[in-house]
Amino acid sequence: MDNKVKNTIILVLLVFLAVAIQQSILYSVDNGIGSGNVQVITVDSNGNEQWTMGLIPHLETMSKASALAQGLKIWAAPGDYSGDIILGITSAIAAVMWIVWLGVFLGFPGNMKFTKERLLGLAGVALLVMTLNLVFLRAIADATTSGSVVKNTAAHLSLALNNTGILMAILLHRMGVGVKDPDVPMMPALSSSKCDKAYGNFYRKFYAVMTILVVTAVIEIIFQYAKAAVPEVAVDASVWLIWGVIFLGHFGSFPSDWKLGKRPKGIVLMIVLTLLTVVGFYVMQVATHGVVGSGVLESRLSNAGLSQNAGLSLMLSCWLVFWTIAVGAAGYCDPGACKAPEKS
């Protein structure tokens, strides 16, 4: 087995372990609140909300009925931290964050070096993620009049942490902070080989952008009509757009690029692994009697006024993002030797 493949398998296993630990911690916090209870922001004798440094709230757990009766601001309800009702989706986004952190910043495991730049990069990302989320939560807390602060901010705290974790990692990487190899971009097909440079002209890139937009629109319409997507079209479609950009960044911008080298095998692996992951989460949902939500045939979604399959679209798009990055790390986006286009 190729060393790149071995290293990627180890990386994916470590990512899954990190996701399991992270989601377990958040789920235990949800469980700690208790059914019928909520976390509220405490107030002093003058009725002022109590915050440390203006960003960290002082929390107390009590029954929801009591909190509403006292007019206290609800910080979180059970499920607001881990997003257990859609655990398959929140876990997918967490997996993307961890593969970027471990694979891109630390070069785990094939190029693992705790250099000052990499450690500073991760420390910078972690600090920005915590600070940004605290600022967002405080801003939403001030504006919240109904519902919980966490839910109004990002539906689930897990989504907020992981989304900002991915965003900050990409931004710092583009700025050159924590980059393991300045000559290798995060997405291999972005001018990383002579082949992709030769075929990366303006017209092909324009075609790629238009194709992403059209294909995303078609996919979204299909899932919306099948009631297999959340009603927030912009949220659902944005993830498909992100996957489209990442796919083209790994496998090239034109169908003829996808036939080169190891790319056909990489595309097949990406699709198969995504489907297996979705099936795996559904099996866990059945085995745990709905404790782990897959977003597919999920009764709790129907209780919330949505279709039982409302999470299918996001499950597919989120895990496609993860497995595209993973097969790219394993070298299955390598175009191999190819001829440059002839000059006219």
Secondary structure, DSSP 4 states (H G I P E B T S, - for coil): --HHHHHHHHHHHHHHHHHHHHHHHHHHHHHHH-TTEEEEE-B-TTSPBPEETTTEE-EEEEEHHHHHHHTPPEEE-TTTTT-GGGHHHHHHHHHHHHHIIIIIIS-TTTT----HHHHHHHHHHHHHHHHHHHHHHHHHHHH-SSS-HHHHHHSSHHHHHHHHHHHHHHHHHHTTTT-S-TTS-SSTTTT-SHHHHHH--HHHHHHHHHHHHHHHHHHHHHHHHTT-S-S-HHHHHHHHHHHHHHHHHHH-SSGGGGGSTTHHHHHHHHHHHHHHHHHHHHHHHHHTTTSS--SSS-HHHHHTTS-TTTTHHHHHHHHHHHHHHHHHHTTTT---S-PPPPP-
